Amino acid sequence: MRLILPLLFILASLSVAKAQVPDTDIVLIATFFEEGNMHYEEMHNITDREGYDNQPYFSRGGRSIFYSSATEGFQADIYRYNQQSGKKERITQTPESEYSPMGMPDGRHLSVVRIDMDGTQRLYSIKPDGSNATQIILTTDTIGYYVWIDAERVAIFALGEPFTLRILHVENQTSRTVASNIGRSLAMIPDTKLISFVDKSDSTWVLKSYDPDTDKQKNIVAMPDSTEDYTWLSDGRVLAGYNGKVLIFDPEKDKKWRMAFDLSGTIAENFYRLAVSPTGGLMAVVIFRGTKP
């Protein structure tokens, strides 16, 4: 029988019995630029509890943060945090687990990775209130992470040995593998149709771009040691976290990463995932207690 591990554990354990829910929180950080340099001001832990709160995604207007939260054992649902009111709202409430919320290209739905009752991981669309769950891709049930290229194409981190980058076509339900040994973070490079991913084939992990129209890959920059999580700013610069520091890289002029700011000694000292508001001025980081997930 094929065993597909829950998305929580695919990078942490090879045994479901031994897997433990990571203890993570989401910290919201106000940021600003001054003379071209990035700084931070106040920060706030918006989940602040024991258990799994992870995978933050800013809504298009930046007013809400959607995230996945495991509140009862290993079962996870999607929540929404309203920045203005500070209130949290449960979006899904299902026996299955939902992860990786993301706005769909139509602007009216969210997509999520759902772990169905048979243990497979499929991509679904839901309304912002969590209703009308509809499976999007019928031919693939090993989806770990993903990013929308456009309304008809989605790039996925596919589970397996090794992990692969695949391009799925929604209309005709076909797919193709374009890279292997990749990291979990997939993103669209701002103002392009290029996908970014981390190539982990060698001892030095490399952030790369992939053009789904020409099938060409290009190196962007070597990642900091054992770092596979990053996010893009709207101006085309990329951020990553390393040893409690937020690093920044400008593909247009930088040759290597430089420090944006240091979170050591703060509540966000131990972080790994990052997300930024599309309107600017806010960053969400995922902090962890214990071993880095």
C-alpha positions in Angstrom: 0.0 0.0 0.0 1.3 3.4 -0.9 1.8 5.6 2.2 1.5 9.4 1.8 2.5 11.3 4.8 0.5 14.3 6.0 2.0 17.6 4.8 3.0 18.6 8.3 5.6 15.8 8.4 6.9 15.2 4.9 10.2 17.0 5.7 10.4 16.0 9.3 9.9 12.2 9.6 9.6 9.0 7.6 7.2 7.4 10.1 3.7 8.6 10.9 3.9 7.0 14.3 7.0 9.0 15.3 5.8 12.3 13.8 5.0 15.1 16.2 3.0 18.3 15.4 5.5 21.2 15.2 4.9 23.9 17.9 4.7 27.0 15.8 3.2 30.5 15.9 2.8 33.4 13.4 4.3 36.7 14.3 3.3 39.8 12.4 6.0 42.4 12.0 5.7 46.0 10.9 8.5 46.9 8.4 9.7 50.0 6.6 12.4 51.1 4.2 14.7 54.1 4.9 17.4 55.1 2.5 17.0 51.8 0.7 17.5 49.7 3.8 14.8 47.5 5.4 14.0 47.9 9.1 11.4 46.7 11.5 9.3 48.3 14.2 6.7 46.6 16.4 5.8 42.9 16.3 2.9 40.9 17.6 2.3 37.1 18.0 -1.1 36.7 16.4 -1.6 33.1 17.4 0.4 32.7 20.7 -0.5 29.2 21.8 0.9 25.7 22.0 0.3 23.8 18.8 0.6 24.3 15.0 -0.2 27.7 13.5 1.6 28.0 10.1 1.7 28.8 6.4 0.5 32.4 6.5 -0.9 33.9 3.4 -1.9 37.6 3.0 -5.1 38.4 1.2 -4.8 40.5 -1.9 -5.7 43.7 -0.1 -3.5 42.8 2.9 -6.3 43.1 5.4 -6.5 39.4 6.3 -4.0 36.6 6.9 -5.1 33.1 6.2 -3.3 30.3 7.8 -3.5 26.6 8.8 -4.0 25.7 12.4 -4.1 22.3 14.1 -6.3 22.6 17.2 -7.2 19.0 18.0 -4.5 16.4 17.5 -3.3 16.3 14.0 -6.4 17.7 12.3 -5.9 21.1 10.8 -8.3 23.8 9.5 -7.9 27.1 7.7 -8.3 30.3 9.8 -8.5 34.0 9.0 -6.9 36.7 11.1 -8.4 40.2 10.6 -5.6 42.8 11.1 -7.9 45.7 12.0 -10.0 43.9 14.6 -7.4 41.3 15.7 -10.1 38.6 15.6 -9.7 35.1 14.3 -12.3 33.3 12.3 -12.4 29.6 11.5 -12.9 29.1 7.8 -13.0 25.3 7.4 -14.3 22.8 9.9 -14.0 19.4 8.3 -12.8 15.9 9.4 -10.0 16.2 6.8 -7.1 18.6 7.2 -6.5 21.7 5.1 -3.2 23.4 4.6 -1.5 26.0 2.4 -4.3 28.6 1.8 -3.8 30.8 -1.2 -6.0 33.1 -3.3 -6.9 31.8 -6.6 -6.5 33.7 -9.9 -10.2 34.3 -10.2 -10.1 36.5 -7.0 -13.2 34.8 -5.6 -11.9 31.6 -4.1 -9.2 30.1 -2.0 -7.2 27.0 -2.9 -6.0 24.6 -0.2 -4.2 21.3 0.0 -6.5 18.8 1.7 -5.5 15.6 3.2 -8.4 13.4 2.4 -9.6 10.5 4.6 -7.6 8.0 2.4 -4.4 9.8 3.2 -3.9 11.4 -0.2 -3.2 15.1 -0.7 -5.3 16.9 -3.2 -5.9 20.5 -4.3 -9.3 22.0 -3.6 -11.0 25.3 -4.1 -13.2 26.8 -1.4 -15.2 30.0 -1.0 -13.8 32.5 1.5 -16.3 31.2 4.0 -15.0 27.7 3.6 -18.0 26.4 1.7 -18.3 24.6 -1.7 -15.1 22.6 -1.5 -14.3 21.4 -5.0 -11.4 19.3 -6.2 -9.3 21.1 -8.8 -6.9 18.6 -10.0 -8.4 15.1 -10.5 -5.3 13.3 -11.7 -2.8 14.1 -8.9 -3.1 13.2 -5.2 0.5 13.8 -4.0 0.5 17.6 -3.7 2.6 19.0 -0.9 2.9 22.7 -1.8 1.9 24.7 -4.8 1.7 28.1 -6.5 -0.6 29.4 -9.2 1.1 30.5 -12.4 -2.2 31.7 -14.0 -5.8 30.6 -14.2 -5.0 27.4 -16.1 -1.6 26.3 -14.7 -0.4 25.5 -11.2 3.1 24.5 -10.1 3.3 21.9 -7.4 5.9 20.4 -5.0 5.0 16.7 -5.6 5.6 14.1 -2.9 7.7 11.1 -3.8 11.3 10.0 -4.0 12.6 12.5 -4.8 10.4 15.5 -4.4 9.7 17.0 -7.8 8.4 20.2 -9.4 5.5 19.6 -11.7 3.4 21.9 -13.9 -0.3 20.9 -13.9 -2.9 22.1 -16.4 -6.3 22.5 -15.0 -8.4 22.3 -18.2 -7.0 19.1 -19.6 -5.8 17.7 -16.3 -2.3 16.9 -17.6 1.0 17.4 -15.9 4.8 17.2 -16.5 7.8 17.1 -14.3 10.4 19.8 -14.8 12.8 19.5 -11.8 13.8 17.1 -9.1 15.2 17.3 -5.5 13.5 20.6 -4.8 12.6 22.5 -1.6 9.1 23.1 -0.3 8.9 26.8 -1.1 7.5 27.8 -4.5 6.7 31.3 -5.5 6.0 33.5 -8.5 8.6 36.1 -9.2 6.9 39.5 -9.1 5.8 41.0 -12.5 6.9 37.8 -14.4 5.6 34.4 -15.3 8.6 32.8 -13.7 8.4 30.3 -10.9 11.1 30.3 -8.2 12.2 27.2 -6.3 15.2 25.9 -4.4 17.3 23.2 -6.1 18.6 20.8 -3.4 20.5 18.5 -5.8 23.9 19.5 -4.5 25.4 20.3 -1.1 24.9 24.0 -1.9 21.2 24.7 -2.3 20.4 27.2 -5.1 17.4 29.5 -5.6 16.4 29.1 -9.3 13.9 30.5 -11.7 11.9 28.4 -14.1 10.0 29.6 -17.2 7.0 27.4 -17.9 6.7 28.8 -21.4 10.3 28.2 -22.6 11.2 25.4 -20.1 14.4 27.2 -19.1 16.0 27.4 -15.7 18.4 30.0 -14.4 20.3 30.3 -11.1 19.4 33.3 -9.0 21.6 32.9 -5.8 23.0 30.3 -3.5 20.8 29.9 -0.4 22.1 30.3 3.1 23.1 26.9 4.7 20.1 24.5 5.0 17.6 27.3 4.1 14.8 26.5 1.7 12.2 29.1 2.8 12.0 32.6 1.2 9.6 35.2 -0.1 9.6 38.0 -2.7 9.1 41.6 -2.2 6.9 43.4 -4.8 10.0 45.2 -6.2 11.7 42.0 -7.1 14.0 41.6 -4.1 13.9 38.3 -2.2 14.0 37.7 1.6 15.1 34.6 3.5 15.7 33.8 7.2 19.0 32.5 8.7 20.0 32.2 12.3 17.5 34.7 13.5 18.3 37.3 10.8 16.2 38.4 7.8 18.4 38.4 4.8 17.8 40.3 1.5 19.0 39.8 -2.0 18.5 42.0 -5.1 19.0 40.0 -8.3 19.7 43.2 -10.2 22.7 44.4 -8.3 23.7 42.1 -5.4 26.2 39.3 -5.6 25.3 37.7 -2.3 22.8 38.0 0.6 23.1 40.9 3.0 21.3 41.4 6.3 18.1 43.4 6.3 17.6 43.2 10.1 18.3 41.0 13.1 15.5 39.4 15.1 17.8 37.8 17.6 16.7 38.4 21.2 13.1 39.1 20.1 9.9 36.9 20.2 10.7 36.1 16.5 14.2 34.9 17.0 13.5 31.3 16.0 11.7 31.7 12.7 11.9 30.0 9.3 8.9 30.8 7.1 8.2 34.3 5.8 5.4 36.1 4.0 5.0 39.7 3.1 1.9 41.8 2.5 1.2 42.7 -1.1 0.6 46.3 0.0 3.9 46.5 1.8 4.8 47.4 5.4 4.0 44.0 7.0 5.7 40.7 7.2 4.6 37.5 8.8 7.1 35.0 10.1 6.6 31.5 11.5 8.4 30.9 14.8 9.1 27.5 16.3 9.8 26.0 19.6 12.1 23.0 19.8 13.5 21.6 16.6 13.1 23.5 13.4 10.4 21.8 11.3 
